[in-house]
Amino acid sequence: MILLLAILVAASCSTQRNNSQTRIWHAFNARYNTYFNASQAFIEGCDEQERGNRDDYTQLLPIYAAGNKQSRSIGTSHFDRTIEKSEKAIRRHSIKRRPEWNKQRRKTKADIEWLNRHEYNPFLWRAWLLLGKAQFHEGNFEESAATFGYMARLYKTQPIILARARAWQAKCYAEMGWRYETEDLITNQHRDSIPRQAVADWDFTLADHYLRTGQYADATRYLMRCIRHERRRQRKARLWYIVGQIEQHQGHSQQAFEAYRHVVRLQPPYELEFNARISQTEVMASADAKGMIRKLQRMAASDNNKDYLDQIHYAIGNIRLAQRDTLQAIASYEEGARRSTRNGTEKGALLLQLAQLYWQREAYANARRCYSEAVGLIDTALPHYKEVNRRSEILDQLVPLTDAVHLEDSLQRLVAMPEADRLKVIDRHIAELKNAEREAKRAQQDAEMQSQWETQNAQNNGMSAVGNDTKASTWYFYNPQLVSQGRIRFEQLWGKRPNEDDWQRSNRSVVPTLNGEADHETEVDADSAKTTASATDTESDTTQLNPFTREYHLAQLPFTAEQKAESDRKMREALLPAAVIMKDKVENLALARRMFTYLVDRWPTDSLNDLAWYHLYLMNAREGRMADADSALVRLQRQYPQSEWTQLLSNPYYADNQRFGQHLEDSLYAATYEAFCQERYQEVAANVQLSAQRFPHGAHRSKFLFVEALSLLNEGRVDKSAQQLKQVVEDYPDSEVGPMAGHILRGLQQGRRPQGTMRPKDDIWRQHALAESSDSTVVDTLSLRRDVRFAFVLAFHPDSVNQNQLLYELARYNFTSYLVRNFEIAVNSEDPVHRLTVSGFRSYDEALQYARHLYETPQMTVRLKGCRRIIISEDNLPLLGTQYSYDDYDRFFQETLAPVKTDSHPLLNSPETIVEQPADRETDDDADEDQLPMPSSSPDQPIVIDFDDDFYR
């Protein structure tokens, strides 16, 4: 009897039966078993993520902690459990079977909607929603978007659930940077209107979207709505802080001040409260400046803020800068940088502000120091990072030159001083050196003590001592603190080095030997060793002196005529390239003019002055000062008539070259390359000679020489070609064709000779390589079957299409357009023609529908420009490019497959395999799946069970 009763209960609980009894049973069981455990795990995961989240307050905060990459790994164990339990609830309590309907009853509009549903468990939509939220907070935005996309289709007849699913799907797209898809969802939802129960979800979504797109007025409006929806104090304080940041960015100081005041009143965690108080000082009225500075100074004296001293002094500097007291602002910034203990993004923001001030004041040595350290502290994803890094690289080139000029100029000034004044300057410098040494020792001791404390504290907590505010275990290349420490350590060992390959080699040419110069590098090393030894002997007397004595410094002064001449030479050789960098890269034309003018006035007969006069001509002509420009040209022609710069400016085509030279050179190179592909080598030689006359310093000069060298090589003139390749390697080592020319030249020097000649691009589509077989006369024929598996192929030249970008766009298109099908994308980059192959089509008709839909998408049509599309069966695919060329297969396709009428029904919206759910309910082996009592009632009408939206909170 008991066994029979158990069988009847199990049968009544089957998800294959759909009546009021089973719907209530599965809704009740799902809610109070698997879903309850999932919701508790989700709450714990969110709390842990919020506690462990570390925001960068120098940038606009994201609304969700998952917006910080470092925080996505926090709470993953709880989110994984949420996903597991949610999937179990869906798997075991989903009712998809359509209920039986009494045909005698007339169907109302509500009845029709109910019968057209795809899910009849009235509670299960919450499990879907919780599943997607857990994936979102875990940082799996693609999976989360797929979950919400499927949920939107599953509940498309229920507007409230559909709107909430769309809201979260739009959040996922926004996090992935898919702006077009986000705006498309927002537009569609606005067209359908937003139900009242989904307004809160959409307010957060719209606030996040407008925040990311820079529409700050709309973002503020929706953030204020989000604050009204939010119940938790910490989350509400975070939203108020974001409002303050937006108002501050728009220049609304009073509104920003009030928003930050709301943050403080909510008593959030100390870090958020502290940053709100700091931000208040940045937007306060100028009349309260003295009072705010006193308040900040009191904050600096508190032990609670010992790790925030950089931010406090940064705020003081901002106040003084707003009062136009630049010197005091610089002093405050320097104090903040000196007393910083965290070496985080806050210090990076301070150093950037300080570097900007030094840059504006033309104090480039100090600007270099600040930019160099800031590059290792700020986030590489910031929009201004490239400009900061560019300036740092420019200053790395400029400052050593200007320092050399200042040093030699200072030494010569000391020589010109009376002896008493000279000794006073030396004594003052010695005192500064002693003080700097004491400060360095004290700083080293403090750093060692701090490091020991951090190590001990980390061992006590079972963590790695990476930094005071670094808790997330991220790869060290993404940790700004470790990057900064490694950069400083490298510079201490090797000095400033450019970021390039083989930086430790003086000769980075790919050709080690050129015409018997096999031992050149060895000879250079030997000479260098001799020079070093002699220099060591010469300077031994000086280096043995104590640098804290007068004799040490007096020995370095250029007293004799020879020493004075050597000092002048060093100044000239450093001043000229420094002035060029100042003009072309720093773009400080006024300072560059003063440097060039100083050079030609002090050393009027120097052999390098032709370049100085050339740049003076360019600067004056650029600014419209034609009288000064003509004067510079006259001096250049009179003093340096044979200079290449004189000949360049005296060229009758110079004015036309300046206006249209870039376009003319581009056209000439395109014609030269086309002539080379068509094997018209005499035309190539004529064009190369013309480019030498018209564009001797053009952007394509190295390419002209390289193409001519290949033409000579195809004609069999190997020696002449080798000379041309050598010129490319020596004169243009960093050009695009430099490494290629070096490799070809190396092969020629080893006695190797090229096989065949260059083939034009169009011939590639007609090429085919017959596969090796025992009988070379046997050629496989192309299959005509349409009911086999097919593939869609995009073929393209590698130099005409960005393969990585195309792969990304195609994968994104497949993911967003075909959620029920899993198409695979393969890349073939070995042949002259690269291919992207999309496989997974069950027939020719499916592949053809995919190709049509792909090319009907306007965005993808632009991306696919330059690609050749091919629809081919997987049986025929190995023959493409081997036994049949692309043109051969295209003729075969047009004659056999293209004329055939295909199925017009949508074939790509159904999954490849359909998994049937078993009739019997799965055996429950978890403690949270205990059987609950069956309800006694069995009404015929559908019963709607309403649950509180914030149940799991």
N, C-alpha and C positions, 0 to 999 in steps of 0.2 A: 504493500500500500504506500509506504514511504517512498519507495523507488518510483512508483507510478506518479505520485504527487510531484516528485523532483523533476521527472520528465515533462510533466505538464507545465510546471513553472518555467523550465528552461525553454520549452517551445513557445510559451507566451512571451518570453523576453527576446526572442529572435528579432534581429533587425530586418529580416525579410518579411515581417508582418507589420503593417502600418494601420493601427487603429488608435483610438484615444488612450487605451490602456497602455500600449507599448510606448507611445510618445511620452506620456507622463512618467512612466517607469524609467526610460533612458535619459530623459531630461533631469530627473531627480537624482539618478545614480551618477550621471556625469558631473553634476554640479558639486555634490557633496563627497566625491571620491577623488578622481584624478584631477579634475579642474581645481578643487580646493587646494591640493598639494602644489599644483602648478602655480596658482596665484600666490601662495605663500613664498615659494621659491623666487618668484618674480619680484615680490616686494623686497626680499632680502638682497637680491641682486642689485636692484635700483638703489637701495640704501648704501650698500657697499661701494657702488660706483660713485655715488655723490660724495661719500666720505673720502674716497681715494682720489677723486678728480683734482687736478692741479691746473688752474686756468692761467693763461697768459694775459694779465691785465693791461699790458701795453697794446693789445689788439682788441678788436670788437669781439665780445664773448659770444659763443654759440648758445642757442637756446637750450640744447640738450648736451649732456656730458659726453654722449657718443660722438659729438662733433669734434672732440679732441682725440686725435689718433692715439695718444698715449693712454687714454682712459678706456679704450674699447676692450682691453684685455682684463679689466677689473670686473669681478663678479661673473666671470664666464661659467664657473661651475654651477652657480644658481640658475643662470639663463639656460644652460644646457639641460638642467633638470626640468625647467619650465617647458622647454621644447619637447623633451621626451614625454612628459605627462600630457601635454596638449595633444601631441600626435596620438598617444594611446587613447585619449578620450574621443578623438575624431574617429580613430580606427574601430573602436568597439561600440560606439553609440551613434554612429551615423545611420540614418534611415533614409534611403533613397527610393525605396519602392513606392510607387504611386498608390494611394489608398483606393479602396473600392468605393464606387459611387452608386447610389440608388438612381437608376435611370428614370424613375418616375418623378424624381424631384427636379424642379426647374433650377438651373444654375444662375446665381447672381454674379455680379462683377467680382465680388470678393471671393466667391467660390471658384471662379475661373482662375483668378490669381493664385489661389491656394493650390489648386490642382496642377498648375504649371511650375510649381517650385521644384528645385532639384535636391533640396534637403528639408526633411520634415521634423527633425529634432528641434524643438523651439528654443533650446538653450545652446546648441552646439556652435552657433556663430560666435559666442564669446570665447570659446576655445580657439577658433580660427584667429580671432583678433589678438588674443594673448600670445599665440604662437608667432604671429608677425611682429608684435611688439618686442618679444624676447630676441628675435633675430635682429631687429633694428638696434636695440641697445647693445647687442654683442658686436655690432659693426658689420654684420653680413647683410649689407643693403641689397645686394642682388637677390639673395634668397628671400629676404623680407618683401621686396617688391613683387616677386613671383607669387608669394603667399597671398598678398593683398590683391594682386591681379586676379588670381584664381577665385578668391573670396568674392570679388566684385562680380564675376560671371556667375558664381554659384548662387548669389543672392540678388541677382539683377532685378527680380520682381519685388523686392522689399526696399523701398527708397532709403529708409533710415540706415540699415546695415550697409547698403551700397554706398551711401555718402561717407560713412565712417571709414570704410575700406579704401575709398578713393583718397580720402584725406591722408591716410597713412602711406598709401602708395606714392602720393605726391611728395611726402617728406623723404621717402627713400630716394626718389629721383633727384630731389634737391641735394641730398648728401652725396650722391654720385656725380653731381655736376651736370645732369641731363636737363638743361634749362628748357629746351623745346618741349620735351615730354611733360615736364612739370606744368608749364603754361597751358599745354593742351588739356591736361586733366582739370586745371582750374577753370578754364573756359567752358569745358563741358559741364562741370558741376554748377557753375553760375547760370548756365542756360537751363539746367533742370531745377534750380533753386535748392537751397540747403534746408533740410528739415531741422526743427528746433532741437531735437536730441543730438544732432551732429554738429551744432554750431561751435561748441567748445573745441572739438577736434580741428575744424576748419579754421578757427581763429588762430590756433597755434601754427597750423600749416601755412596760412597766408602771412603771418608775422615772420616766420622763418624764410619764406620765399622772398618777401619784399626786403628783408634784411640782407639777403645774399645778393640781390640784384641792385642794391643801392637806392631803392625807392623809400627813403627814410621817413617821409611824411606818412605814407600808408603803413609802414612798419610800426611807427609809434602808435598809430590809431589801433592797430590790432594787438599790439603788446599791452595796451591799457585794458583791452577786453580780456586778454589772457590773465592779467593780474586779478581781475574780478573773478575769473573762473578758478584760479589757483587757491587751494586751501592751506598748503604747507608754507610755513613762515620762511624757511630757507629758500625754497623755490621762488617765492614771491619777492624776496630780497634780490635774488639773482636777476629776475625780470626787471625790477626797478633799476638795477645797475646798468642793464643793457639800454634801458630808456635814457638814462643819464648820458651814456656814451653817445647815443644817437643825437641827442640834443646838443651835446658839446661839439660833435662833428659838424653840425649845421650852424654853429655859432650862436645858439640860443643859451646864453650863459645862465640866465636866471632859471629857466626851466630845468637845465642840467643840475644846477645847485639844489633845487627842490627835490629832484629825483634821487640824488645822492643822499639827501637828508632823510628821505623815506627808507633808504637802505639802512642807515645807522639806527633809525627808530625801531626797525624790526629785529635788532639784536642778532644779526647773522653770525656765522663763524668769524673768528678774529681776522683772518686774512682778508675776507670780503669787506668787513667793516673798515679795516685799515686802508684798503685801496679806495674805498668810498670817501674817506676823510681826505686822503691825498688828492683825489680827483676834485674834491670841493675847492681845494686851494688853487687849482688850475682855472676854475671858472668864476672865482669870486670877484667882487667889485674891487677896483684898484684902490679905493679909499680905505679898504680894510687890510692893505698889504702888510703894514707893520705888525698889526695884531696877529695876522695869520703866520707871519714869520716867527713871532715869539711862540705861538702855539706849536709850530713845527719843531722849533728848537727844544721845547719841553718834551715833545714826543721823542726826539733824538736822545734825550738824556735818560729815557726810560729803558730799563733792562728788557722789557717785553719787546722792544723794537730793535734790539741789537742786530737782528738779521735783516732789518728793513732800512738800514741807514742810507743805502744808495737811493732808495725811493724818496726818503725824506729830503735829502739834499738835492735830489732832482726837482722836487716840488719847490724848494726854496729858490733854486736857480730859475725855475719857470716864472716865479713871482718877480724876481729881480729883472729878468729879461723883459717881462711885460712893462716894467717901469723904465725900460731902455738903459738899464745899468748893466751893460754887457760885461764889463770887467768883473763885477761882483758875481754875475751869473756864471761866468767861466770858473771863478774860484769855487763856487758852490758845486758845480758839476765835477770839478777835479777832486774836491773833498769827498763827494759821493763815490767816485770811482776808486779812490784810495781806500775808503773804509768799507767797500763792498766785501761781503763774505760768501755770497752765494754763487757769484759768477753765472747768473742766469739771464733770462731775456730782459729783466728789468735793468740790469747793468748795460745790456746791449742797447736799449733805448736811450739810456743816459749818454753812452759813448757816441751814439749817432748824433744826438743833439750837440754835443761838444765838438764833434768832428765837423759838423755843418758850420758852426761858428768859426772854427779855425780856418776852414776852407774860404769862408767869406772874407776873413781878415788876412788872407794870403799867408797864413802861418802853416805852410804845407808840411813841415816836419812834424808838428804836433797833430795835424790832421791825419797824417799817415799812421801815427801811433794809435790814434783812436779808431780809425777805420779798420786797421789791421786786427785789432782785438775784437771789435764789434762784429766783424764778418763771422767769427767763430761762435758768436753768442746768439745771434738772431736766427729766426726760422727761415730756411731757404725758400719756403713757399710764399713769403711775403712779396707783395707786388713791387716794392722798392729794393728788393734784395739784389737784383741784377745791377742797378745803378750803384748801390753801395759797393758791390764787389768790383765793378768797373773802376770806380774812383780809387779803391784800394790798390788795384793793379797799376793804375796810372801813377799813383804816388810812389809805389815801389820802384818805378823806373825813374821818376823825377827827383825824389829826395836825395838819393845817393849823389847825384850830380850837383844839386844845389849845395849839399853839405860840403862837397869837395871844393866848390867855389868859395863858400864862406870860410872854410878852413884856411885856404891859401891866402885869401884876402886879409883875414885876421892876422896871420903870421907876418905878412908884409907890413901891415899897420903897426904891429909890435916892433918890427925892425926900425920903422921910421920914428918911433917915439924916443924921447930922452930916456936915458938909462934908468933914472929914478922912477919915472912913470911906468916904464916897462916892468920893473921889478914889483911895483905895487900890483899891477894887473896879474902877474904870475903868482904872487902871494895870495891874492884873492881867489884865483883859480884853484890853487892848492887847498885852500880852506874849503872850497866847495867840494873838491874831490874827497876830502876827509869826511865831510858831513854826509856826502852821498854814500860813502862806504859804510858809515855807521848805520845809516838808514837801511841799506841793503842787508846788513847783518841782522838788524832787528826784524826786518820783514821776513827774512829767511827763518829766523827762530820762531816767529809767530806762525808762519806757514807750516813748519814742522810740528809745532804743538797742535795746531788745528788739524793737521793730517792724522796725528796720533790719536787725538780725541775722536775724530770721525771713524777711524779704524776700530777703536775700542767700542765705540757706540754701535757700529755696524755688527761687530762680533756678538755683542750682547743681544742685539735684535735679530741675529741670524740673517743679516743682509749684507750686500756688497756696498762699500762706501764709495758711492759715485759722486754724490753731492748732497748738500743740505736739503734741497727741495726736490730731489730726483728719486722717485719711488718706483716708477714703472720700469720693468725690465725690457728695455728697447734695445735694438741693435745699436752698437756704439757709434756708427756713422750718423744715426738720427739723434744722438744725444749731444746737444750743443756744448754742455760742460766738458765732456770728454774730447770733443773736436777742438775746443779752445785750448785745453791742456796739451793735447798732442801737437797743435800748431806751435804753441810757445816752446815746447820741448824741442821740436824740430828746428826752429829758428835759433835756439840756443846752441844747437849742435852744428847746423849747416849754414846759418844765416838766412837772409831773404833770398828765396829762389823762385823763379817763375814756375807756374803750374804747367809743366810740359813733360813729355816723355824723355827719358835718358837725360834728366836734368844734371846728373853727376858727370856727364861726359862733355868735354870741351868740343869734340868733333862728333856731331850727330849725323853725319852723312851716311846714307845707306851703302855708299861705295867706299870700301876701305882703301882701295888702291886705284890710282888713276895714272896710267902711263908710267909704270915703274916706280910709283911712289909708295912701295910696300912698306918701307921702314920709316915713313914720314912721321907717323904718330910716335914710334919709338924714339926717333931723333928729337922730336919735340919734348917728350918726357925726359930724355937725357939732358937736353939743354935746360929744361925747367929745373932739373935737379941741380945742375951746375949753378944756375942763376940763384937758386934758393940757398945753396951752400955759400956762394960768394956774398949774397945779401946777409946771410947769418953772420959771416965773419965781419962784414962792414958795420953791421948794426949791433954787434955784440957789446961794444963799449957803451952804446946808448941804452940797450935793454937791461944791462946790468945796473944801471943807475936807478935810484929810488924815484918813482914818479911823484913823490911828495917833496922833492927837492927842486931848487931853482935850476940846477945844472941839467936835469932831465929835460926841461922845457926849453932852456936856452940852446941846447944842442940841436933842436929841431927847427930853429929859426933860420931863414935864408939870408945870411949876412953877406956871402960872397956873390960875385957877379954870376958864376955858374949856377949857384943855388937859386938865385933870383930868376934866371932864365928858365930853369926847370920848373919853378913855381908858376911862372907865367904860362908855360906850356900846359901844365895841368889845368890851370884855370880856363884857357882857351878850349881845350878838348872837352871839358865838362860843360862850359857855358853854352856852346853852340847846340849840342843835342838837348840841353835843358830848355833852351829857348824854343826849339822846334816842338818839343812836347807841350810846352806852355801854350803855344799857338794852336797846334792841331788837336790836342787831346783835352787839355784843361780849358782851352778856348778863352784864356785871359789875354786878350790881344794887347791891352795897355801894358801889362807887365812884360809880355813877350817883346813888344816894340822897344821897351827900355833896355831889355837884355841884349837884343840885336844891335841897338844903337851904341850901347856901352862897348860891345865887342868891336865894332868897326871903328869907333873913335879911339879906343885905347891902343888897338893893334891894327892900324890902317893898312898895313902891307902884308898881313898874314895870308897864307895861301888858302885858308878855309873861308875867307870872307866872301867869296863868290856866292856860297850858299846863303850866307847871312843877307847879302844884298838881294838875292832872289826872293827870300821870304819877306823882306821888307817891301819889295815891289808887290807881292801878292797881298799883303795885309793892307797896304795903302789903296790898291785897286779895289779890294773887297769893300772898303769903307768909303769909296768914292773920292778919295784924295788923290786925284790923278796927277796933280803937279808933283807931289812927293813921290808918286809911283814912277813918273817919267824921270825924275832926278835919280832915283835908285837904278833905273835901267841905264841911264847915261854913265853912272859910275861903274856899273857892271861891265858895260861894253868897253869903256876906256881902260879899266884896270885888268879885266880878265876876258880878253876877246876870244880866247880859245876854249873857254869853259863851256861845259855841256849846258849849263843853265843859261849862259848868254845866247847860245845857239837856239835853245828852246824858246826863249822870249823873242828872239829875232826872227823866228820862223814866220813867214807871211801868212801861214794858216793858223797861227796861234789863237787868234780871236775866234775863228770858226771852231777850232778844236775845243776851246773852253765852253762854247755854247752847245755844240752838237757832237763833240768828240766821242762821248760815251755811246751814243746811238750809232755813229758812223763806224766806230771800232767794232761794236757788236755785229753790225751788218757785214762788215768785212770779214770777221772771223767766221760767221755763219756761212758765207760764200766760200771761204777757204776750206772749211770742214766738208762742205758738200762736194767741192772739187776733189778733195782727198778721197771721199767715199766713192766717187765716180772714176778714180784713178787718173785724174787730169793733173799730173804732177807738175807740169810746166806752169799751169795756172796757180798752183799752190806756191811755187817759188816766187812768182811775180807778186802775189798778194803779201807774202811774208816780207819781201823787200819794200813794198809800199807801206806796210805797217811800221817798218823800221824808220822810214822817213817821216811819216805823219804822226805816229804814236810810239816814240821810242821808250816812253815811260808809261805806256798804257796798261790797263788792268789785265789784258789778255796777251801781253807780250810773251810770257812763258809758254802759253798754249800755242802761239804761232810758231815758236821755235820747236816745240815738241812735235807738232804736226809735220813741220818740214823735215825733222829728223826721221819720222816714220816714213815719209815719202822717199827720202834717200835710201832708207833701209829696204823698201819694197823694190827700188830700182837696182838694188845690189851694191850700192856705194856705201859699204860698211864703215870704212874709215871716216868718211865725211860725216856719216850719221853719228858715229861715236863722238866726234868732236862737238857736234851740235847738242847731243845728250849731255855731255860733260858741262857745256855752258849752262844748260838748264839746271843741272844739279848744283853747280857752284854759285850761279848768280841768283837762282830762285829756289833755294832749298825748302822753303816753307810754303811754296805754291801748291796748288791742287795736283799738278802733274809732276812735281819734284820727286816724290818717292817712286812713282811709276817709271820715270826716266832713269832713276838710279838702279832699279831692278833690271831694266832692259840693258843698261850699260854694263852691269855686272855680268850678265849672261854673255854679252859680246866679248868681254875681256877673257871669259873662260873658254872661248872658242865655239860657243854655241851660235847657231844661225836660225833665224825664223823660218817656219814652214808655211808657205802660202802667203796670201796678202789679206788686207782688210776687206771684209765683206760688208756691203751696205746693209742697213737695218732691214729694209723691205724684203731682202732675200731670206731672212730668218724664218718667215712664215712659209717659205717654200722648201725649207730644208727638211730632210728626214734621213735618219741613220738606220740602215737595215740591220736588224738584230742578227747576231751570229748564230748559225745553225749548221748542221751537217750538210745541208743542201742549200746553197745560197740562192737558188732559184725559187725556193718555196716561200710564198708570202701569204700570211693569214688574211682572210677576207673579213670585212666588217659585218657585224651581225645586224640583222634587220628587226630583231625582236623588240617590241615596245612594252612587254609585260614583265621585264626583268628590272633589276635595281639600276637606277640611273644616277648620274652626278652632274652637278652644275659647276663649270670651270670658268674662272677668270684668268686669262693669259695676258701678259704685259711685259714690256721692256723694263728692266730694273731701274734704268736711269730716267724713266719718264713717269713713274708712279711711286709714291711713298708706300712701300709694302706694309710696314708696321701700322701706319695710319689706316690703310685699307682693311687690314685684318681686324683692327679694333672696331671700325665702323660696321663691318659686315657681321661681326659677332654681336654687336649691340643690336643691330637690326633683327637678327634671328631671335635674340632673347626677348625683345619687346614685341615682336610680331607673331611668333609661334611658340606659345608657352606650353602647348601640349605635345610638341614634337622636339626631339633632341637631334638637331643636325650637327654633324661633325665637320670641322674645317681643317684641311691639311694644307701644308705649305711645301712647295717644291721649288728650291732655289738653286738647283744644281745645273740645269740647262741654261742656254742663252736666253730662253724665254721662261720667266718665272710664272708659277701657277698657284692660284688659290682654289682648292677643290672643296666644294660643299657636297657631302654625301649623306645618304639616308632617305632617298626618294625610292618609293616602291614601284614606280612606273615612269614611263616617258611623260604621261599626262601630268603627274605631280611635279616633275622637274620643270616642265614648260610653264605651269601655273606659278611656280616660285619665281622663275625668271621674269615673267610678265609683272607680277606684283612688285618685284625688286626695282624694275626700271620705271614703274609708275610712281614710285616714291621720289618726289623732287629732290630731296636732300641726297639720296643715294645716287641719283642720276649724275649729280655734280661730282660725287666721289669716284664714280666708275668711269670717268672720262679718261681715255687712254687705255682702257682694258678691252680685250676681245672676249666676248661671251661665247661659251660652247656648252651645249647640252649633249651628253654622251653617256652611253651605257657603261657600266663598270667592266663589262667584257671587252668593250672596244677601247677603253682608256689606255691600256698598256701599248696599244698600237699607235697612239697619237704621238707624233714627233719621232717615231722610230721607223715603222714601215709606211706610215702615211704622214704627210706634212699637214700643217694646219689648213692650208688651202685645199688640199685633197679632201680632208674630212668635211670642210665647209661645202664643197660641191656635192659630196655624198649626202649631207644633211638636207641641202636644198632640194635634191632630186627625190629623196626617199621618205624622209620623216616630216619635213615642213608641210607638204601638201595634205597630210593626213588630218582628218577631222578628229578633234580631241574632246574629252569629257568636259562639259562646262560647269559641272557641280563643284563646289569648293571641297577639295580633297585634303587640304593641309590642316583643317581644323579638328580632325579626329586623331587620337593618339595611335602610335604604331601598334601597340598591344593593349587590349582591354582586359583588366584583371577583374574577374568575377569574385564577389564577396561570398564566402561560404555561408550556407544556409543556417548552420548551427552557430550559436554564440561561442566565441573562443573561451577556452577554459581560463579562468582568472587565477593567476598564481601570485598576485601581489596583495599585500595587506590592505592597500587602500581601495580594493575592488570587492569588498565583502558584499554579499547579496543583501538587498534591503527588502522590506515587506512589499508585496504587490498591492497596488491600490484596488479597492473593491469595486469602484464604479467603472463603467465602460460606456461612456456616452458616444453617440454617433457623430456629433458635430466636433470640429477641431477645437481644441482648447488652447488658448494662448496663455502661457505662463510668463509673467513679467518679473524680471529680476532687477535689482538696483544696479545702476551703471558702475558705482564705486564699490561693488561688493568686495573685490579682492584688496582694496586699500585698507 
